[in-house]
Amino acid sequence: MGFYDIVQAYFVQATGRFVMFSGRDVALLHSWKEQGATAAAVCRGIRDAVRQLDREDPPRSVYNIRKFILPYIERTAKRAVGAPAQVFARQSPSTPRECALAELERAGKSCADERRRSLYRDAWHRVRELDGLEDIEQVYAELLGLEEWLSERTFEALPEPTRVSIDARIDREATTSNIRMSERAWELHRVARRRQLLGREHDLVTLLP
């Protein structure tokens, strides 16, 4: 995954809404990348926006939440002068890997369902395998992929009536909001929305800080 793919994947997972970035979004992301910003910095700004804005109406574009992202861009752009991003990743007292491991340990200890505990154990070992990665962009890409895997497996572990209820709810929302998408975009939206509902109502683990 490259810079743009990581940012889009994180945006979709954080907002529960599939979007294709507009030309304005892409131009803004390009300018930040040229300044030396990392995808991780952009993702942290997206995270702040999602936490602070109305949870029922999450952000629809990077451009509209740029005020949340800019402080991280300015910080990483300044640090990028004379040193690569991975150097700062190593210096961080709480790296994305460490945060993910701690979250998985917490989730495993508090979960009574053995099937889900097994998922957390598998995920924990997969995160440990990232110890050799120093590039924070690669770490974010791997953790995003692992979050997606956890979401799918967690959904499959739910009782069938619960899975049916979640999908029916998503369908009703789309009908009420008159959402029009291609078949592929709709499937991606459904996956993103499932992930968001699992996080809110079924304690889905979030691995990225």
C-alpha positions, 0 to 999 in steps of 0.5 A: 500500500502506498501513501494514498491507499493507506489514507483512503483505507484508514478514512473508510475504516474510521468513518464507516463510509466508502468514498472516492477522494475528489480531485481537491482531496487528491491535490491536498494530499499530494501537497502534504506528501510533497512537504514530507508528511507521512500517511500516519500523520494524515490518519491521526488527523482523520482520527481526531476529526472522527472523534470530535465530529457528530458520530452520526454524520462522519466526515465525507472528505479529507478537504473538509477536515483539513483543520484537524490534519494540518497540525500533524502535517506541520509537525511531521514536515518539520521533523522530516528535514534531515531525517527519514520518517522511520527514524521518528517511528523508532523514537516514539515511546508508544509505537503503533505496534505497541499500541496494537499489542496492548489493545489486543491483550486488553481485549483478550483478557476481557473477552469471555468468548473463546472463538474471539479470544482465539482471533485476538491471539492470532492477531497478536502473533501477526502484530509481533511479526511486524517487529522487523518493519521500521517504515511506519507507512508499511506498519500502518498498511499491515495494521489496516489489513489486520483490522480488516481481517479482524472485522471480517472474522468478528462478524462471522463469529456473531450469531446468524440473527445478529449478522442478518440484523446488522446487514438489514440495518445497513440496507435500511440506512441506504434506502432512507438516505437514498444512497446510490453506488455501483455494486462494487462501491456498495459492497465496500460501503457495507464492509466499512459500515459493518466495521463501524457498527461492530466497533460501537456495539460489539467491541471490535478491536481498533489497532491503530492509534 
